Amino acid sequence: MNKNIGNIDKAVRVLVGLVLIALVFVGPQSVWGWIGVPVIAIALFGWCPLYSVLGISSCSKCEKVS
């Protein structure tokens, strides 16, 4: 599991995750806001499974040298 999420990408994901979780408590108060939990977890691990499948990496330091 190589890291494939850069620092800016991590910050955006954490912010989006927190906004989604906040929607559970204020706003529409829907359970869909809990989708923010895995978004934050992905940011904290630094590895996105979808990025791996698509071969994308936003982490310039994490690039493999062939």
C-alpha positions in Angstrom: 0.0 0.0 0.0 2.0 3.0 -1.3 0.8 6.4 -0.4 -0.8 8.2 -3.3 -2.4 11.3 -1.7 -0.5 14.6 -1.4 -0.7 17.1 1.4 -3.1 19.4 -0.4 -5.3 16.5 -1.3 -5.3 15.3 2.3 -6.3 18.7 3.6 -9.2 19.0 1.2 -10.4 15.5 2.0 -10.3 16.2 5.8 -12.2 19.5 5.3 -14.8 17.8 3.1 -15.1 14.9 5.6 -15.7 17.3 8.5 -18.3 19.2 6.5 -20.1 16.0 5.7 -20.0 14.9 9.4 -21.3 18.3 10.5 -24.3 17.8 8.2 -25.4 14.9 10.5 -25.7 17.3 13.4 -26.9 20.5 11.7 -28.6 21.1 8.4 -30.6 18.2 6.9 -29.5 15.8 9.7 -29.3 12.9 7.3 -27.3 9.7 7.9 -25.6 10.3 4.6 -23.3 12.7 6.4 -21.4 9.7 7.9 -19.8 9.2 4.5 -17.3 11.8 5.8 -15.8 9.2 8.2 -14.2 7.0 5.5 -13.2 10.2 3.6 -11.2 11.3 6.6 -9.8 7.8 7.2 -8.5 7.7 3.6 -6.9 11.1 4.1 -5.2 10.0 7.3 -3.8 6.8 5.8 -2.6 8.7 2.7 -3.8 6.0 0.4 -6.9 6.1 -1.9 -8.1 2.8 -3.3 -9.7 4.5 -6.3 -6.5 6.4 -7.1 -4.7 3.0 -7.0 -7.2 1.4 -9.5 -6.9 4.4 -11.8 -3.2 4.8 -11.5 -3.4 8.3 -10.1 -1.2 9.9 -7.5 -1.3 13.5 -6.1 1.8 12.9 -4.0 4.9 14.1 -5.8 7.2 12.7 -3.1 5.6 9.3 -3.3 6.2 8.6 -7.0 8.0 5.4 -7.6 11.2 5.7 -9.6 11.4 2.9 -12.3 
